[in-house]
Amino acid sequence: MSGRQILRPLYLNAATVESHDSSGARRNPIALLTAKEIFDLVRDDLVLVEDELSRQSATAFEPVSEITSYLLGGGGKRLRPALLILCNRYAGAHSPGAIRLAAVVELLHSATLIHDDVIDSANTRRGRPSANSRWGNHRSVLAGDWLYMQSFQMALEERNFRILDVLIDLTQKMVEGELIQLEKIGRIDVTEDDAVRLATYKTACLFSGCARLGAVLAGLEGEEEEALADYGRYAGLAFQLVDDLLDFTASAKQLGKPVLSDLKEGKVTLPLIYAMENGHRDARDLVIQVLEEKEFNSVRPETLVALVQDSGALRRARELAHDYARRAKACLNGHANSEYGRALMTLPDFILSREN
């Protein structure tokens, strides 16, 4: 997986981050923020993003508007719009286009969720019936297509080809991620490299694109732009790993969908890959059984969860998530003394805390 070389780790404790200069000498500790403080920094901006999303939904073609309003009303912290705005502010800008592009990335995200649920035949999303279960596959796919096109129409208003380059690249990668996943559905031979590549395309590239867009709007180029894009990519990888862990550690109520739904849909994620690598023959046999049945008939979900926990796979996946979070922080290169820098330094910890 490509990316900037991480030269120096950051030393963490619960309350502060100590950065280091090029000679290795310690700088003053950087005070971390709470999750509430992170979102409070961009609260007014996110209100404007919600206004923009509501406007786009209200003016949409009626069959699309109904689905869009339903999806946007389904909750979520608007993490991707917040990331774009935080990166823009961290870069020293207050770009007028940041609100519009923050709405663009949320609409793109919504489009991917609609299509994901159709492909996965998912019945629930965030604890509610999925769009496809309410309106059917045909209407849902077309609504997702409309959202993609509307997102690019909004982005065109910036009259900036670099922004379009970023959006086209991340959208293509997300589609490629879906194709990669389709190829791997129902297969037991999925490797760690396969899982990380899939997480990079399906999840991390959108996080990376959000961070990069914030940088581009602020006029950053070259290494400075790449550093923020890498920050987003590593944060996105941590986010996806936590999602994989939650499938084994959270309740159905917390998940908003059944436990182990990924495996039921034929997806073998990193915790399962690690469990089978650790020599748990029972885990492998149970996974094969579920993949063949496409249901938990012969296998009880709690039995498989217990085996994965006993194998040490969850600990290994959790350690990798923490490693990606550390890499994200290192991409800030110690420049985190502003309130927005401290927010970006804290954001990976917020992502990791979703498992708690």
N, C-alpha and C positions, 0 to 999 in steps of 0.2 A: 504494500500500500504506500503510495507516494505521500510526501509531506516534508515540511521543514525539519531539519535536524534539531532535536531538542538538546541544547548544550548544557543546561544547568537546571537541576530540580529546584522547586520551591519548598520550603520547610513549613509544615502546617501544624497548627493546633486548633483548638475549638474556637478561639476568639480572634487570632491574628495570623497574618501571613508575613514571614520575613523574606524579603527579596535580597538579591546579592548583585553587586556590581561586577564589572568585567574582571576585576582582580580577585574576586571571591569574597571581598569584605562585605559584612552584613550592613544593609541599610536599615532604616527605622522600620519597625513592624507596621504592616498595613492592617488597619482594623477592618474586619469583615462586617457585612451587613446581614440582617435577617432577611428571610424571604419576603416578608411584608415590606421591609424598607426598599428592597429591589423594585418591587412593583409599584410602591408609592412614588419612586423617582419618575416613573413614566405613566402614572395613573391618569393624568390629564390628557396625555397623548393617546393612551389607549381608549379613553372616552371618545376622542375624535376618530379613532380607527373604527370603533363601534358605530359611530354616526355614519361613517363612509360605507361600512358594510351594510347597514340598514338601508342606506340610499340605493346601493347597488341592487340589493334584494328587492326593494319596492319597485324599482324601474325595470326589473327583469321581465322577460316573457312569462306570462302568468303560470304555466305549468312548471317552469323553472323556479319562479319566485316562491311558490309553495314549498318546494323541497329545500331551497336555500334558506328560507326563514326557519324552517324546522331544524336544519343542521346547525345554523349559527346560534340558535337558541338552546342548543344541547349542552352548554357549559364549556369548560376549558378555560385555562388561564391566559390564552393568547400568548403562549411562550414564544412562538416564532416572530410575531410582530414586535413583541417586547425586545427580543434579541436584536432585531434590525435597528430599532430606535436607540437602544443602549449603545450599540456599536457606533452609530452615527454621532451620538453625543460624546462618547469616549474619544472619537476622532476630532473633537473640538468644533463640531458643526451643529447647526439647528436647521437642517435642510427642510424647506417646505414640502418637498416631495416625499419625505420620510413617512408621513401619514398615509399618503396614497399607496406607496409601495408596501407598507405594512399591511394594508388591506389586501393588496394584490397577493402577497404570500399566504395570507389566511384563506383567501378564495382558492388558490392553488392547492393548499392543504386539504380544503373541503372537497375539492374535485377528486383528489387522490383517494380520500376516504370513501366517497361514493363508489368509485370504481373498484377499490379493494373489497368492499363488502359484496359487490356483485360477483367478483371473481371467486371470493371465498364462500359464497352462499351464506353469508353471515346474517343472523336474525336480529342481533342486538348491536348497538353502538352506544357507549357511555350510559348503559343501563336503560336505554329506550329502544323501541323497535328501529331497526336500520331503515334507511330510505328504500332499499330494494324490497324489504319485507312489507312496506306500506304502499309503495307505488309501482312495484314491479321492476324487473331488470331493464326493460326497454326504456321506460321513461327515466329511470335513474342514470343509465349510461348517457342518454342524450343531455340530461341536466348537467352531468359531469363535464361533458364536451363543451356545453355552453359556458360553464364556469371557466374552463381553460381559456376559451376565446375572449371572454369578458376580461379576464385577468390581463391578457396581453393588450387588449384595447386600452385598458386603464394605464398600463405601463407606457404605451406609446405617447401618452400625454406629456411624459418627461422629455421627449425628443432627444433621447440619449441612446445611441446604438450600443454603448457598453452595457447599459442596463438590460437591453434586450438580449445581448450575448449571454449574460449571466442567467437570465430567466430561461432562455432556450436550452442552455447547457444543463441546468438542474432539472428541467422538465424531461428532457431526453433521458437523463440518467435514472430518474424515477420510473419512467416507462421501461427502461432496460432492466431495472431492478425487478419489476413485476414479471418480465419475461424470464429472468434468471430464476425467480421463485417458482414460476410455473414448471420450469424444467426440473426443479428439485422436489416438487410436491410428491409426497408418497414414497420418497426414496430414503433408504437407510444409510446410504454411503455418503451423506453430506459431511464435509470436513469443516474444521475450524476456519480455514481460509475461505471456504464457500460462505460460511455464516457471516464472517466479517465483511466480505465483499458485498453480500446482500444488504447488510446493515448500512454500509457506506452508500449504496445506490438508493435504497428505499427511504432511508431516514436521514443520514448524516449529510447528504448533499443538499438537502433543503435547509438544514441548520447552517451549513457552510455558505449557501447562497444568501441567506438572510444577513449574516455577518458581513459578507462581501458587499452586498448592496448598501449597507450602512456606510461602509468604507468608501465605495465609489461615489455615493452622494456627497460625501465630505471632501472629495477630491484627492483621496489617498491613491497611490499607485505603487507598483513594484513590490518590494519586500513588506512595506507597511500594510498594503492591501492583502497580500498573501498571509501575513501573520494573523489577521483577523479571520480570514477565510479558514485557515487551519484551526484556529480557536473554535469556530463553529462546527467544523467537521469532527473534532475530538469530543466536543460537548454532545453532538448528535449521536456519536457512537456510544458514549456513556448512557445517553437517554435510551437507546434501543436495548442495550444490555440490561438496564433496569427493567424495561418492559418484559424482557425474556424472563428475568428473575421473578417478577410479580406473578407471572403465570403459574409459578410454583409456590409462592409465599403468601399471596393475597387471597382474600375470599372472593366469591363471585360478586358480592355486593360492592366490594372495593373496586373490582375490575370493571364492573358494568357489563360483564359477559361471563359465561361459564369458565371455571378453572380448567386449565390445560386445553383450552379451545384451539390453540395453535396446533397441537398434535392431532386433535380431532380433524382439523382441516388439512392434515398431511404435512405440516411443517415441523421439521426437526431442528430445534434451536440449540444454542450453545450449551445450556445446562445438560441437555440430553446427550449431546455429542461428547461432552466431558465425562459424563457418567459412563457411557459406553467405552470411552478410551481408558477409563480407570479399571477396566476389566470386569465390570458388573454384567456378567452374562445374563442374569435375570432381567436387568434393565433392558438389554438389547432384545431379548425375546418378547418382553412386554410391549416394547415400542413397535416391533414388527407386527404383533397381534393387533394393536390399535390401528396401525397403518392399513392393514389388510381389511379390517372390519369397518374402518372409517367411523368408528363409534366406540364408546366404552361399554361394550357388552360383556366380554370375557374378562376384561381388566378393570379393576376399580381405580379411579384416579388417585385416591389417597395412597394406594399401594405403590404406584409408580412415583408419586411425590416423595414418599418415605425412602425409597431406594435411591433416588437422586440426591436427597439430603445426606443419606449415609455414605454415599460415594465420595463426598467432598466436592462434587461438581458445582454446587451453589457457591461455595467459598471461592473456588477458582474463578467462576464467572464474575463474582462480586469484586475480586481483586483486579480483574481486567477492567471492569467499569471504573474503579478507583484510579487505575493507571491512566485511562483515557482522560479522566477529570484532571489529573495532575498535568498531563500533556497540554490540555486546553489552557490551564493557568500559566504554564510556562511560555505559551505563545504571546502572552502579554509582555514578556521580557522585562518584568519588574516595573513597568510603567502603569502603576495602578494606584496612584496617590489621589486622583480625583474621585469624586463620589461615584461617577460612572465606571471608573476603573475598578473601584472596590466592588461595585455591583457585578461586573463581569468576573471578578475574582471569586465572588461568592456563588454565582449562578451554577457552576458545576456541582457544588455541594448541595444546592437546592435540588438539582436533578437526582443526585444520589439519595437524597432524603426521601424521595417518593416511595422507596421500598419500606420505609419505617412506618 
